[in-house]
Amino acid sequence: MSTELLIDSAQNGSRIALLQDKSLVELHSEGLENQFKVGDIYLGTVRKIVNGLNAAFIDVGYEKDAFLHYQDLGPNFQSLQKFTKMVRNNNYSNYNLKGFEIEPEIDKIGKISSILSKNNQVLVQVVKEPISTKGPRLSCELSLPGRYLVLVPFSDTVNVSKKIRSNDERKRLLRLITSIKPANFGVIIRTVAEGQSVTELDKDLRNLLYKWEEGMKKLMKAKSRDKVIGEMSMASSLVRDLLNESFDAITVEEESTYDQIKSYIRSIAPEKEKIVKLYNGKAKLFESFGIEKQIKSLFGQTVSLPQGGYVIIEHTEALHVIDVNSGNKSNQESDQESTALKTNLVAAKEIARQLRLRDMGGIIVVDFIDMKRAENKKAIYDAMKNELKADRSKHTVLPLSKFGLMQITRQRVRPEVNIVTKEVCPACNGTGKIQASILIADKLESDLKHLLTMQNIAKVQIGLHPYLHAYFTVGLISRQVKWFFKYFKWIKLIKDSSLPVTEYRFEDESGEEIELNVKSETE
């Protein structure tokens, strides 16, 4: 499977498209002032303690206070607070935590009011971006993600990704990282670390430690609301998380972003530097690669399936509902059960893509076409789980219920991507109402009479929809011919498919539009 990344630049930021086999699977937008990204670490101030929620509201500079629950303080919160105070008071300059004494862990079921109080300063990390009317969601379990490792300060454990199946490889990585990591730092070994050499892992660990130390130097002089450690740009973080052998090309429209991406890849995977390309075509990048067309076809309420059938996606306040329909093109199989299975399998693949593409979160209910056989229901369940393996967001898929419904929960950490693909109807201007089509011929003839008799226009030609053109020209003695005998003038009719059925345009012989002077009728 080939993977491409396209970065399209605009005045107010950039759009990032992830393609797999030329098909759009993820779309991200990043504004120039895109603050409060997942991974950013701020020095916040406690504004309010809410005992009923066992949570605190923290001021990190957003228009609404951010939310911090007791469960998100982390077991080593006391160590974090102690270290933060020492750095802020300039009493500790050894930022790599060497010799730092870890405090006892906090109670798992304690009360936040016993640990935090109003106006306390606290180091917090954004784990969920502002969505709708809610401010950011915060955590005090700080972590710094790298390409192969995730650095966790004030911990001492080493964990290996569950997706690494080989016991020998798990033991090798565990032994390796335990021997090179500094004290008072925990490490999570990511899936992509499988098979990597000690040199690559050590390089990644050193980069993360350097990032931590630089952030702590900023913390010493930081003011409340200041960002202490910032997550890299969306494009760079996608490259960090996804870059592998299947990556064929990264095409960038803006030169500064091109230099940034190329520099980053040079530092983490020099052999891949050549895949970064600067786009210099005349058309916009997304237009040239057909992304705009894919966006328009994929973000509508109804999404067509490749082999017939379609899915309807409805968004409600509480959940997302997806309905699978066979349409009238999916009846190629020998029986109804086979048709349902085939359509459902195609739909499962498209739905998995839609979840990533729109970044849909919360509860998703999918109404598949009814099937009777248990093995077919299991096939759909297995297919959906398999298609969602590539999804980096945490998710849970439940088997089909007896009503043929599948429930999916998916974690969302950013606002959902919602692109309006509907356009305003030129005939009704969005009102949903047009003039009665049966009267359009009478109105055209009335306006024509007004132009020829009241405004004394010598020569008139009419631009109109092909349907109307056929209506006025059909037959030996057509309405067009009748006009000639009535006004002794030949009215030329021009087909114009850009006009709605209920609209027409009067023109002079040079093609200039003639305005209808309605006032002359009453003067």
C-alpha positions as a printed Julia matrix, in Angstrom:
523×3 Matrix{Float64}:
   0.0     0.0     0.0
   1.49    3.33   -1.07
   1.17    6.33    1.25
   1.41   10.0     0.28
   1.18   13.22    2.24
   0.04   16.46    0.58
   0.4    19.8     2.36
  -1.65   22.58    0.79
  -1.0    26.13    1.96
  -3.51   28.96    2.31
  -3.57   32.45    3.83
  -5.11   31.28    7.1
  -3.03   28.11    7.52
  -2.61   24.79    5.77
  -4.51   21.63    4.92
  -2.9    18.21    5.14
  -4.19   15.22    3.18
  -3.07   11.65    3.83
  -3.56    9.36    0.83
  -3.35    5.59    0.7
  -3.32    4.16   -2.81
  -4.42    7.63   -4.08
  -7.5     7.48   -1.85
  -8.05   10.2     0.78
  -8.09    8.67    4.29
  -7.27   11.62    6.58
  -7.75   15.36    6.25
  -6.36   17.85    8.76
  -6.34   21.63    8.87
  -3.88   23.74   10.8
  -4.35   27.48   11.36
  -1.5    29.91   11.72
  -2.56   30.55   15.33
  -3.41   26.94   16.09
  -2.97   26.82   19.87
  -3.84   24.15   22.4
  -2.81   21.21   20.26
  -2.72   17.74   21.76
   0.68   17.35   23.42
   1.27   21.02   24.27
   2.44   21.6    27.87
   1.38   24.81   29.66
   1.93   26.44   33.0
  -1.66   26.84   34.17
  -3.37   28.41   37.17
  -6.21   26.8    39.12
  -9.3    28.98   38.8
 -11.96   26.82   40.43
 -12.28   23.53   42.32
 -15.55   21.63   41.72
 -15.92   18.95   44.39
 -19.05   17.49   42.8
 -17.04   16.65   39.65
 -13.83   15.96   41.6
 -12.14   18.23   39.1
 -10.53   21.62   38.69
 -10.82   24.28   36.01
  -7.43   25.58   34.89
  -6.6    28.84   33.12
  -4.17   28.11   30.28
  -5.05   31.14   28.15
  -8.05   29.76   26.27
 -11.31   31.75   26.27
 -12.79   29.03   28.51
 -11.01   27.39   31.43
  -9.61   23.94   30.71
 -10.84   20.83   32.53
  -8.62   18.69   34.79
 -10.13   15.63   36.5
  -8.6    14.0    39.58
  -8.0    10.77   37.61
  -5.88   12.79   35.15
  -3.51   14.09   37.83
  -1.5    10.89   37.56
   0.01    8.88   40.43
   3.19   11.0    40.5
   1.45   14.38   40.71
   3.21   15.29   43.98
   6.6    14.73   42.32
   5.58   16.97   39.41
   4.45   19.76   41.75
   7.6    19.5    43.85
   9.83   19.64   40.78
   7.85   22.56   39.26
   8.25   24.63   42.45
  11.97   23.86   42.67
  12.57   24.92   39.05
  10.4    28.03   39.42
  12.31   29.06   42.57
  15.62   28.41   40.83
  16.48   25.76   43.42
  17.07   22.96   40.92
  19.06   23.14   37.71
  19.58   19.43   37.0
  16.7    19.1    34.55
  17.41   15.45   33.7
  16.02   14.5    37.18
  19.29   12.91   38.25
  19.24   12.65   42.04
  15.65   13.91   42.27
  13.66   12.22   45.04
  10.3    10.92   43.82
   7.39   11.64   46.16
   4.88    8.94   47.23
   2.04    8.28   44.79
  -1.32    9.96   45.42
  -4.43    8.0    46.39
  -6.26    6.57   43.35
  -9.69    7.49   44.79
  -8.77   10.72   46.56
 -10.33   14.18   46.42
  -8.88   16.92   44.23
  -9.62   19.56   46.9
  -7.09   17.86   49.2
  -4.31   18.3    46.62
  -5.1    21.5    44.7
  -6.5    24.85   45.74
  -7.39   28.06   43.94
  -4.49   30.03   42.35
  -2.08   27.05   42.51
   0.24   26.91   39.52
   0.4    23.52   37.84
   2.16   22.04   34.8
  -0.48   20.53   32.51
  -0.61   18.85   29.09
  -3.43   19.11   26.53
  -4.96   15.68   25.87
  -8.08   16.89   24.05
  -8.37   20.05   21.99
 -11.22   22.55   22.49
 -14.37   21.08   20.92
 -17.61   23.0    20.41
 -18.4    24.87   23.66
 -15.86   22.98   25.77
 -12.36   24.12   26.65
  -9.29   21.85   26.4
  -9.07   18.65   28.45
  -5.86   18.44   30.5
  -3.66   15.87   32.19
  -0.73   16.07   34.59
   0.7    12.74   33.42
   3.19   14.4    31.1
   4.58   12.51   28.11
   6.8    13.47   25.2
   6.3    11.36   22.05
   9.17   10.6    19.72
   9.4     8.44   16.63
  10.18    5.19   18.46
   9.73    6.06   22.13
   7.51    8.09   24.45
   9.3     9.71   27.4
   7.37    9.81   30.7
   8.95   12.01   33.44
   8.65   11.04   37.14
   8.11    7.39   36.32
  10.57    4.51   36.25
   8.75    1.85   34.27
   9.4     0.63   30.74
   6.38   -0.59   28.75
   6.3    -2.2    25.3
   3.49   -1.71   22.78
   1.03   -4.61   22.8
   1.13   -4.64   19.02
   4.67   -6.04   19.13
   3.81   -9.75   19.25
   7.23  -11.43   19.32
   8.31  -12.33   22.87
  11.98  -12.28   21.88
  11.66   -8.79   20.4
   9.73   -7.53   23.43
  12.46   -8.86   25.77
  15.21   -7.33   23.58
  13.59   -3.89   23.55
  12.81   -4.02   27.27
  16.39   -4.95   28.14
  17.82   -2.38   25.75
  15.77    0.62   26.91
  16.14   -0.27   30.6
  19.92   -0.13   30.19
  20.06    3.29   28.45
  17.22    5.3    30.02
  18.07    7.8    32.79
  16.68    7.44   36.31
  13.26    8.92   37.14
  12.13    8.67   33.53
   9.73    6.05   32.25
   9.6     4.99   28.6
   6.86    3.59   26.39
   8.25    1.67   23.42
   6.14    2.32   20.31
   5.21   -0.3    17.72
   7.54    1.17   15.07
  10.52    0.48   17.36
  10.3    -3.21   16.43
  13.55   -4.3    14.81
  15.31   -0.94   15.32
  18.96   -0.8    16.36
  20.22    0.52   19.69
  21.73    3.51   17.85
  18.36    4.66   16.49
  16.58    4.15   19.82
  19.3     5.95   21.77
  19.21    8.87   19.31
  15.42    9.17   19.73
  15.74    9.04   23.54
  18.4    11.76   23.56
  16.22   14.01   21.37
  13.32   13.63   23.82
  15.55   14.35   26.83
  16.87   17.48   25.1
  13.29   18.61   24.41
  12.41   18.08   28.09
  15.44   20.01   29.34
  14.79   22.94   26.99
  11.2    23.07   28.22
  12.27   23.1    31.86
  14.64   26.0    31.15
  11.64   27.92   29.8
   9.6    26.92   32.86
  12.05   28.71   35.15
  11.1    32.11   33.69
   7.61   31.27   32.43
   4.52   33.22   33.38
   1.11   31.73   33.95
  -0.56   30.67   30.65
   2.83   30.3    28.91
   3.45   27.3    26.68
   6.46   25.46   28.09
   6.79   22.62   25.58
   4.99   22.78   22.23
   4.0    19.82   20.1
   5.45   19.95   16.59
   3.32   20.98   13.61
   0.53   18.69   12.44
   2.46   17.8     9.29
   5.63   16.91   11.21
   3.73   14.87   13.81
   2.01   12.9    11.02
   5.4    12.19    9.46
   6.77   11.15   12.87
   3.9     8.75   13.54
   3.38    7.31   10.07
   6.71    7.43    8.22
   7.61    3.9     7.08
   8.66    2.01    3.97
   5.25    2.51    2.31
   5.67    6.31    2.28
   6.18    7.22   -1.39
   6.03   11.0    -1.42
   5.48   14.1     0.66
   4.46   16.99   -1.58
   4.5    20.49   -0.08
   3.21   23.7    -1.64
   4.95   26.28    0.58
   8.74   26.58    0.62
   9.13   27.26    4.37
   7.05   24.16    5.22
   9.07   22.19    2.67
  12.33   23.18    4.39
  10.88   22.32    7.81
   9.65   18.86    6.76
  12.85   18.06    4.88
  14.98   19.09    7.85
  12.92   16.94   10.21
  13.09   13.85    7.97
  16.83   14.39    7.56
  17.17   14.15   11.34
  15.03   11.02   11.82
  15.37    9.09    8.54
  17.99   10.54    6.15
  17.38    7.8     3.59
  13.82    9.13    3.14
  14.8    12.75    2.52
  14.43   12.41   -1.24
  10.67   11.7    -1.01
   9.99   15.32    0.06
   9.08   17.39   -2.99
   8.24   21.06   -3.48
   5.16   21.53   -5.67
   5.45   24.27   -8.29
   2.49   23.62  -10.59
   0.18   26.37  -11.83
  -3.0    24.95  -10.28
  -3.43   24.63   -6.51
  -1.94   21.44   -5.06
  -5.24   19.9    -3.92
  -6.86   20.76   -7.25
  -4.0    19.23   -9.23
  -4.1    15.93   -7.29
  -7.91   15.69   -7.39
  -8.27   16.13   -3.63
 -10.91   18.86   -3.87
 -13.12   16.53   -5.9
 -12.64   13.72   -3.36
 -13.52   16.1    -0.5
 -16.76   17.15   -2.21
 -17.77   13.54   -2.84
 -16.75   12.14    0.57
 -18.06   14.71    3.05
 -21.7    14.74    2.0
 -24.57   13.19    3.91
 -24.76   10.4     1.32
 -21.58    8.6     0.24
 -21.66    6.23   -2.73
 -19.98    2.82   -2.54
 -17.65    1.66   -5.35
 -19.7    -1.41   -6.39
 -23.18    0.03   -5.97
 -25.04    0.93   -2.83
 -24.48    3.88   -0.54
 -24.24    4.92    3.11
 -26.08    7.78    4.81
 -24.27    9.52    7.67
 -26.33   11.46   10.2
 -24.85   13.49   13.07
 -26.9    14.02   16.22
 -26.05   15.71   19.5
 -25.45   12.38   21.28
 -24.12   10.04   18.59
 -23.5     9.35   14.91
 -25.8     7.09   12.9
 -24.73    5.39    9.68
 -27.25    3.56    7.48
 -26.09    1.1     4.8
 -28.28    0.75    1.69
 -27.89   -1.6    -1.26
 -29.38    0.79   -3.82
 -30.4    -0.6    -7.21
 -26.95   -1.58   -8.48
 -26.01   -4.21   -5.92
 -28.3    -7.01   -7.07
 -25.68   -8.89   -9.06
 -25.49  -11.79   -6.58
 -27.62  -14.92   -6.79
 -29.63  -14.3    -3.62
 -30.48  -11.57   -1.12
 -28.11  -12.84    1.59
 -25.13  -12.76   -0.78
 -26.07   -9.27   -1.98
 -26.34   -8.03    1.62
 -22.98   -9.58    2.58
 -21.16   -8.13   -0.41
 -22.61   -4.65    0.1
 -21.94   -4.73    3.85
 -18.28   -5.74    3.32
 -17.74   -2.83    0.92
 -19.6    -0.52    3.33
 -17.42   -1.62    6.29
 -14.3    -0.53    4.4
 -15.83    2.85    3.49
 -17.17    3.44    7.02
 -13.72    2.78    8.53
 -12.3     5.38    6.13
 -15.07    7.86    6.97
 -14.38    7.57   10.72
 -10.74    8.56   10.14
 -11.52   11.13    7.47
 -14.14   13.02    9.49
 -12.45   12.19   12.81
 -15.81   11.1    14.19
 -15.8    10.4    17.92
 -18.08    9.15   20.67
 -20.71    6.54   19.88
 -21.24    5.46   16.28
 -24.18    3.18   15.44
 -24.09    1.41   12.06
 -27.26   -0.11   10.61
 -26.0    -2.76    8.19
 -28.3    -4.52    5.72
 -30.01   -7.41    7.52
 -28.36  -10.82    7.23
 -29.59  -14.11    8.66
 -26.47  -16.27    8.78
 -24.27  -16.01   11.88
 -21.07  -16.58    9.85
 -21.91  -13.58    7.64
 -22.47  -11.36   10.67
 -19.11  -12.45   12.07
 -17.48  -11.73    8.7
 -18.71   -8.12    8.87
 -17.48   -7.78   12.47
 -14.04   -9.17   11.54
 -13.86   -6.94    8.46
 -14.63   -3.8    10.45
 -12.01   -4.62   13.1
  -9.45   -5.33   10.4
 -10.18   -2.07    8.53
  -9.86   -0.05   11.74
  -6.39   -1.44   12.54
  -4.85    1.5    10.7
  -6.82    3.98   12.85
  -4.52    5.63   15.41
  -7.41    6.74   17.65
  -8.51    4.39   20.43
 -11.65    2.54   19.43
 -13.87   -0.39   20.37
 -16.02   -2.41   17.97
 -18.89   -4.6    19.17
 -20.39   -7.51   17.17
 -23.69   -7.02   15.34
 -26.72   -7.12   17.61
 -29.82   -9.18   16.81
 -31.24   -6.05   15.18
 -28.29   -5.88   12.76
 -26.74   -2.86   14.49
 -23.02   -2.44   15.16
 -21.82   -0.15   17.94
 -18.43    1.55   17.72
 -16.84    3.89   20.23
 -13.98    6.04   19.06
 -11.86    8.53   20.96
 -11.85   12.04   19.59
  -9.17   14.51   20.67
  -9.78   17.2    18.04
 -12.87   18.91   16.62
 -14.62   16.8    14.01
 -13.82   17.63   10.4
 -17.08   18.9     8.92
 -17.06   20.29    5.4
 -20.23   21.66    3.83
 -20.59   20.08    0.39
 -24.1    21.29   -0.39
 -24.35   24.32   -2.65
 -27.07   27.0    -2.78
 -29.6    26.2    -5.49
 -29.4    28.96   -8.13
 -33.11   28.61   -8.86
 -34.4    29.16   -5.32
 -31.36   30.8    -3.64
 -31.6    28.35   -0.76
 -35.23   29.06    0.09
 -36.39   25.66   -1.14
 -39.11   27.3    -3.24
 -39.2    28.04   -6.97
 -41.85   29.47   -9.23
 -44.34   26.86  -10.44
 -42.65   25.35  -13.49
 -45.95   25.03  -15.34
 -46.23   28.85  -15.4
 -42.73   29.56  -16.7
 -43.76   29.49  -20.38
 -46.58   31.96  -19.77
 -44.28   34.29  -17.86
 -41.64   34.18  -20.62
 -44.23   35.05  -23.25
 -45.56   37.88  -21.08
 -42.08   39.34  -20.64
 -41.34   38.96  -24.35
 -44.53   40.87  -25.21
 -43.52   43.63  -22.79
 -40.07   43.97  -24.41
 -41.37   44.08  -27.96
 -44.44   46.27  -27.45
 -43.75   48.45  -24.39
 -39.95   48.83  -24.59
 -39.85   48.68  -28.4
 -36.76   46.47  -28.57
 -35.98   45.81  -32.22
 -34.13   42.51  -32.0
 -34.38   40.01  -29.17
 -32.8    36.62  -28.57
 -33.48   34.45  -25.53
 -31.05   32.26  -23.6
 -32.88   29.43  -21.83
 -32.5    25.89  -20.48
 -32.53   23.1   -23.15
 -35.84   21.79  -21.75
 -37.51   25.16  -22.31
 -35.84   25.44  -25.71
 -37.41   22.15  -26.75
 -40.81   23.25  -25.49
 -40.82   26.46  -27.59
 -39.37   24.89  -30.77
 -41.17   21.53  -30.96
 -43.57   20.88  -33.86
 -44.06   22.36  -37.33
 -46.07   25.31  -36.03
 -44.08   25.83  -32.84
 -44.54   28.64  -30.36
 -41.43   30.26  -31.84
 -43.12   30.3   -35.26
 -46.33   31.69  -33.74
 -44.3    34.58  -32.26
 -43.07   35.41  -35.77
 -46.61   35.73  -37.11
 -47.69   37.71  -34.02
 -44.82   40.24  -33.85
 -43.36   39.9   -37.38
 -39.95   39.35  -35.8
 -37.9    36.16  -35.61
 -36.95   35.47  -31.98
 -33.73   33.47  -31.8
 -33.64   30.87  -28.96
 -30.25   29.84  -27.53
 -29.7    26.73  -25.4
 -27.91   27.5   -22.11
 -27.59   24.52  -19.74
 -26.0    26.75  -17.06
 -29.43   28.33  -16.47
 -31.96   26.63  -14.18
 -35.15   25.29  -15.78
 -37.17   28.17  -14.37
 -34.89   30.99  -15.56
 -34.19   32.66  -18.9
 -32.3    35.67  -20.18
 -33.18   38.25  -22.84
 -30.27   39.47  -24.99
 -29.74   41.88  -27.83
 -28.07   40.81  -31.08
 -24.59   41.38  -29.62
 -25.3    39.11  -26.65
 -25.72   41.87  -24.06
 -28.45   41.21  -21.5
 -31.62   43.31  -21.85
 -33.14   44.45  -18.57
 -36.9    44.28  -18.24
 -38.27   47.74  -17.44
 -41.36   46.82  -15.43
 -42.11   50.44  -14.46
 -42.98   51.43  -18.01
 -46.16   49.36  -17.73
 -47.62   51.64  -15.01
 -46.34   54.99  -16.26
